[in-house]
Amino acid sequence: MQAGFVCYEVGFIQSKNVISVAIENILTFVITTLVYCFLGFALMFGPTHLGIFGTNYW
């Protein structure tokens, strides 16, 4: 999906800006993945705190 969005965005810009837009999209994907791995997964599947987030099912 990210590759398709890069191609979609690149089609609307000048050729001199293609690399910077592609790198921006790749970095956005990498940063989002890392934040999910460190924060999102821990909040969803970590120990419960006041019953707001986390789980005791494991």
N, C-alpha and C positions, 0 to 999 in steps of 0.2 A: 504494500500500500504506500509506503514511503517513497519507493522508487517511482511509482506512478505519479505521485504528487510532485516530485522533483521534476519529472518530465513535463507535467502540466504547467508548473510555474516557469520553467525555463523557456517554454514556448511563447511567453508574453514579454520577455525582457530582451535587451540588446545582448549581442554575443559576447561583449567584453565583460558582462556581469554573470555569465553562466557559472563559472567556477565558484564564485563567492556565494551565490544562491544555493548551489548544490552542497557546499560545505556547511552552510548555515542549516540546511535541512537535516543533514547527517548528524551534526552536533546536537540539534534539538532532539533527535531520536535517541542518541547515546545518553544525553543528560537525563531525559525523561526515564529511560530504562534504569539508569543507576539510582535515581531518586526513588523509583518504585521499589527496586531491590532492597534498598536500605531503610526506607521509611514505610512505604505502602504495605509491603509484605509483613513487616514486623507489626504494624498496627492491625492488620487483618487477622493474622494467625498467631500473634504473640499472646501472652497471658492477658486475661481480662483485667481492666481497671475500672472499677465502679460500674461495670456493666455497660459502658458506653462503647468501647471498642475492644477487640481481642476476642478470644474464645477459650473455653475450657474443654473443648471436644477432643483434643489430642491427648 
